[in-house]
Amino acid sequence: MTVLVVGASGFLGAEVCRQAAAAGRRVVGTYHSGAVAVPGVESHRLDVTDRAAVRALVARVRPAVVVGTPYRYADWAVTADGAAHVAYAAAEAGARLVHLSSDALHAGRPEPYGDDEPPSPIFPYGAAKAAAETAVRAIDPTAVLVRTSLILGEGSKQIQLCRDAIAGRAVLFTDELRCPIDVADLAAAVLELAGTDHAGVLNVAGPDAVSRADLGLLVARREGLDPAGMKTGTGAEAGVVRPTDVRLDSTRAAGLLRTRLRGVGEFLAA
Ligand SMILES: NC(=O)c1ccc[n+]([C@@H]2O[C@H](COP(=O)([O-])OP(=O)(O)OC[C@H]3O[C@@H](n4cnc5c(N)ncnc54)[C@H](OP(=O)(O)O)[C@@H]3O)[C@@H](O)[C@H]2O)c1
């Protein structure tokens, strides 16, 4: 069985490739400006904004499963249009699609968000992820759309931000709450979902909600760093327009999956 990972040069995409290859699958991965650094993965350059190129690659690879991860933070054409192109090509090839979505499409509020809640974006990245979901669902109602939160692990941008704040070079917000997930747990969940017929949106995040500042303290403890100089503040003070309190309720995924979705307190202590 062939798994095509679109965005295999990315943080999550690379881990999905590693796990799929370790499970003995044929894995084909795409990159855009980076490179696919996973042994045993056949790689191709692909620009997902080029609809014809996406269709041609998927038709050539003939995958059973397509995992769609690409995004660029401030680029609608990649994040929204690109997701639609991947969904169209996967449907045309009859492949099972796992599309990666984000908690950033919610506005933020004190109560956790369930799986079926419609997007309420308040900034361009959230809006692009919301548009991507709408396109993917319209093109392929059988696809599974994985809404996730901060993805952590060695090499993650989020952990690096914590290290920078501990060194006084960046600021961690106390008013921005998320439900982080370990990249290995998320990749395993993605591959497990590829083997099911679960359709529609599914929250797949960790059970613990923490602020970015709390996350900084957990990283400091894990790495034996002194957090005394860690810079913290609020997004509101910094004038950042981004959802603050976004907790995903992943109870449904936890019941559906064999993969255990560990909380950040557990996996950063491991
Ligand atoms: N990281 C998080 O904390 C987080 C949180 C919630 C949701 N998510 C979602 O999870 C998914 C994966 O995130 P990630 O952190 O693994 O992302 P990432 O490391 O930034 O990787 C992004 C991928 O998109 C590819 N890409 C960018 N522009 C492209 C284009 N024009 N054509 C084709 N590919 C293109 C990149 O390729 P090159 O590098 O080769 O250019 C890379 O492989 C995303 O859909 C994101 O929205 C992430």
The ligand as an ORCA input file, in Angstrom:
! r2SCAN-3c Opt
* xyz 0 1
  N       2.897     23.143     14.040
  C       1.858     23.280     14.842
  O       2.014     23.518     16.063
  C       0.452     23.104     14.288
  C      -0.652     23.350     15.110
  C      -1.938     23.105     14.617
  C      -2.114     22.658     13.318
  N      -1.027     22.460     12.525
  C      -1.250     21.975     11.155
  O      -0.500     20.779     10.989
  C       0.018     20.693      9.672
  C       1.506     20.395      9.709
  O       2.195     21.400     10.441
  P       3.780     21.378     10.549
  O       4.164     22.162     11.750
  O       4.290     19.983     10.371
  O       4.165     22.246      9.281
  P       5.634     22.632      8.715
  O       6.699     21.928      9.463
  O       5.719     24.119      8.648
  O       5.566     22.060      7.245
  C       4.794     22.660      6.255
  C       4.911     21.856      4.989
  O       4.202     22.542      3.951
  C       5.028     22.513      2.789
  N       4.696     23.590      1.876
  C       4.737     24.913      2.091
  N       4.405     25.586      0.964
  C       4.145     24.650      0.029
  C       3.746     24.700     -1.326
  N       3.532     25.858     -1.992
  N       3.557     23.521     -1.984
  C       3.753     22.348     -1.348
  N       4.124     22.226     -0.078
  C       4.318     23.378      0.609
  C       6.436     22.670      3.338
  O       7.378     22.301      2.353
  P       8.886     22.941      2.350
  O       9.296     23.082      3.788
  O       9.677     21.931      1.595
  O       8.791     24.258      1.657
  C       6.371     21.685      4.511
  O       6.570     20.377      4.061
  C      -0.362     22.004      8.982
  O      -1.464     21.775      8.142
  C      -0.735     22.958     10.107
  O      -1.721     23.885      9.716
  C       0.245     22.688     12.974
*
